[in-house]
Amino acid sequence: MRLSKLVLLVPLAFLVAFFYIPLISIIKTGLWDNGPTLKYIASVLSNNYHRRVILFTIGQAIASTLLTLALGLPGAYIFAKYDFPGKSLLKAVLTVPFVMPSVMVALGYILLFGKSGFITQIIGRDLGIIYSWKAILLAHAFYNFPIVIRMVSSLWQRVNPHYEEMAMALGARDWRLFWKVTLPLISPAIFASAMLTFVFCFLSFSIPLILGGYQYATIEVDIFTSIMVLLDFKTGSALAIIQITLSMLFMYLYLRSLDAYARREEQRVLQRPKRFTRKDVFSLKGLLIGAYSLAVLLFIIAPLLAVLYDSLHFNDQWSLEWYRRIFSTEYNPMFGATTLDAIRNSLTFGFATVFLSVIIALPVAYALHRWNFKGKRLFDVLVMLPLASSAITLGLGYIRIFHGTPLYYTAWLIIAAHTIIAYPFVLRAVSTSLKKIRPNLWEAALSLGAKEWKAFLRVELPLALGGVIVGAIFAFAISIAELGATYMLARPEYTTMTVAIYRFLGARQFGSASALSVLLMAISTASFLIIERIGEEVW
């Protein structure tokens, strides 16, 4: 036990140094002025503009969550109940949006719904989606749709069929069967996915800024504007305190719902999906699934296809010219790094993030899984708090703490930021896998003389290896797609693929941005295909 506690000190020290100290530095700024004070928080809450921003942030997060559920729940039903050719590939493709950089999402929606977009040209008029709250909600649904699909379908498939059979024997059918039996059984997954979606939408920065503008600013945009534009650190820090306080509350609710979800997911009886036949295609259910598929195609798949199409067209002809240009220094606006450098940097940061994330997550997951101690719930919230914190806030904290130190503007600081952002996904994946292991296996190892840490390494860790691999893949995908903290902390020679896409867009080279985005999509799709093969969940 003593050795296990010593091992836990390593990840805790990392979290303190690279998350809590930077966070506290920002919080201290908003609560200190020649002594403790709440005047800056009171000033923010009494200001009409800031109050409207806070209310809009919560409102758009609620609306985005409801839209995401409306799009995701039918898809979860289809994946849980039916088997069809290409199911694993489709599920992997539908998960790709979750790790796409925000600038690429903005590009996809502009190519679709902009004044010269594909949809605008087809219907002959501008729908007024871009640069409005509608674009924010659609983009948030695009991002978080995979969460609902994967969490709910995973639990839906684990609903014991005997419950439904008994209800049907008592006369329950169709909607009544779903409302009385199925819905209560899958409700933990619905609530957990809704809470996680809400947290991500609440913390959104790039999407409201790019697709909504300052008219539809969120708290994140307000923090960034106050500190980076107006140089008002007191107001920005006060806003950050409000944001972190609310985020901790939402994260606590998410973790509570996740416990119920994990208990339901322990169900060992899996429903066998039905084969989707030609007869089903022409039935009423088939027509409804077809209509739903069109909606998903338009709002989820079409932005990805629009980027792919744009990357393959040059001067209104099919061409690979954009791919040639991204590897040509003649058309390279990245100032200090080539596209090959950006790809190498992304892969380097990605693999380093995977290594550190796993090293940090394993001891923490083990402590949460095996030990019972006072304040365990609070500890769980605190170690998961990076999930409820934004890359912008993290980047600002790093600037305040590490400016003037040897770490500032180095690759190590970027890797540390990526690790803090990605490690909660590794922690969740490993924790979920550990909860599925039967306790008697660990007890049997102890009874045979194995020490606690040896029983974990020899028995539990091999059984949880699938969760470790899935978490590592997620960490890699999140690292290569990260923009906010990287853009704030990276020197030009540390340009990543995501930052390069942003710079291509800034140079008005949309075709080059699309081509590099396609390469990023290919890497992400390959990652999630591996996840499908392993069959573990990270949520």
Secondary structure, DSSP 8 states (H G I E B T S, - for coil): -HHHHHHHHHHHHHHIIIIIHHHHHHHHHHHBSSSB--HHHHHHHH-HHHHHHHHHHHHHHHHHHHHHHHHHHHHHHHHHHEE-TTHHHHHHHHHGGGGS-HHHHHHHHHHHHSTTSHHHHHHTS--S-TTSHHHHHHHHHHHHHHHHHHHHHHHHTTS-HHHHHHHHHTT--HHHHIIIIIHHHHHHHHHHHHHHHHHHHHT--HHIIIII-GGG--HHHHHHIIIIIS--HHHHHHHHHHHHHHHHHHHHHHHHHHHHHHHHHT-------EE--HHHHTSHHHHHHHHHHHHHIIIIIHHHHHHHHHHTEETTEE-SHHHHHHT-GGG--SSS--HHHHHHHHHHHHHHHHHHHHHHHHHHHHHHHH---TTHHHHHHHHHGGGGS-HHHHHHHHHHHHTTSTTTTSHHHHHHHHHHHHHHHHHHHHHHHHHTS-HHHHHHHHHTT--HHHHIIIIIHHHTHHHHHHHHHHHHHHHHH--HHHHHH--GGG--HHHHHHHHHHTT-HHHHHHHHHHHHHHHHHHHHHHHHHT----
